[in-house]
Amino acid sequence: MTFGAAPEVHLTKLAGVMLVQFAFFSAYFLLLFAVSGSVNAIGYQRAMVAGLLTMAVGAFLFIPARIYGFVSIVLTALMVLAAGITGLQVAANPYVVVLAIPRRIEPFGSDASV
């Protein structure tokens, strides 16, 4: 199956790089509090699964972005991918703390460290 050539997009290199960074990191800023609210509502494990599924949707959005060649689809895919990464990080970091085995760490130089 052969696809036609994607239309060319005329952006300077700096503008293209800045748009990619803006799309990726704005998703962190815009969705941080919404994702933390969903973690409180549905729990850590379900929020991690939702984050992984969101990342998968964002990754699959790169397929139509390549076929059609529109920068807007690429930026949307990046934002969806970053939203999934944000969800995964917001849910996984406190979950690891909950799962950690509490143990006392003796300070360096004490008798227990010998």
C-alpha positions in Angstrom: 0.0 0.0 0.0 1.6 3.2 -1.1 0.7 6.6 0.2 1.2 9.9 -1.7 3.9 12.3 -0.7 3.1 14.4 2.3 2.7 18.1 1.7 5.6 20.2 2.6 5.5 22.5 5.6 7.6 25.6 5.5 8.8 26.4 9.0 12.1 27.6 10.1 14.1 25.1 12.2 13.9 27.2 15.3 10.1 27.8 15.0 9.5 24.0 14.5 11.6 23.1 17.5 9.9 25.7 19.6 6.4 24.5 18.6 7.3 20.9 19.4 8.6 21.9 22.9 5.6 24.2 23.5 3.1 21.4 22.6 4.9 18.8 24.7 5.5 20.9 27.9 2.2 22.8 27.8 0.4 19.5 28.2 2.2 19.0 31.5 1.2 22.5 32.7 -2.4 22.3 31.5 -3.3 18.8 32.6 -1.3 18.4 35.9 -4.2 19.3 38.2 -6.8 17.6 36.2 -4.8 14.4 36.2 -4.2 14.6 40.0 -7.9 15.0 40.5 -8.6 11.8 38.4 -5.9 9.9 40.5 -7.8 10.8 43.6 -11.1 9.8 42.0 -10.2 6.5 40.4 -7.0 5.4 42.2 -3.4 4.9 41.4 -3.5 1.7 39.4 -6.4 2.7 37.2 -4.8 6.1 36.6 -1.6 4.5 35.5 -3.5 2.3 33.1 -5.4 5.4 31.8 -2.0 7.2 31.3 -0.6 4.2 29.4 -3.7 4.1 27.2 -3.5 7.8 26.6 0.2 7.4 25.6 -0.8 4.7 23.2 -3.5 6.9 21.6 -0.9 9.7 21.2 1.6 7.4 19.6 -1.0 6.1 17.1 -1.9 9.6 16.2 1.5 9.9 14.6 0.3 7.5 11.8 -2.2 10.0 10.3 0.3 12.8 11.0 2.8 11.0 8.7 0.2 10.2 6.1 -1.3 13.7 5.8 1.8 15.6 6.8 0.1 18.3 8.8 2.0 19.9 11.6 -1.2 20.4 13.6 -1.7 16.7 13.8 1.9 16.2 14.9 1.5 18.8 17.6 -1.8 17.3 18.7 -0.2 13.8 18.9 2.6 15.3 21.0 0.1 16.9 23.4 -1.9 13.6 23.8 1.4 11.7 24.3 2.5 14.2 26.9 -0.8 14.0 28.6 -0.4 10.3 29.0 3.1 10.7 30.3 1.8 13.3 32.8 -0.9 10.9 34.0 1.6 8.1 34.4 4.0 10.2 36.3 1.4 11.7 38.6 0.0 8.3 39.4 3.2 6.3 39.6 5.3 8.5 41.8 3.1 8.4 44.9 2.2 4.8 44.2 5.8 3.8 44.5 6.0 5.6 47.8 2.9 3.7 49.1 4.4 0.4 48.0 7.8 1.1 49.6 8.8 -1.0 52.6 9.4 1.3 55.5 12.7 0.7 57.2 15.0 2.7 59.3 18.3 3.9 57.8 21.0 4.4 60.3 23.2 7.5 59.9 26.7 7.0 58.6 29.2 6.5 61.3 26.8 5.1 63.9 27.4 1.8 65.6 24.8 0.1 63.5 26.6 0.7 60.3 29.6 -1.4 61.3 
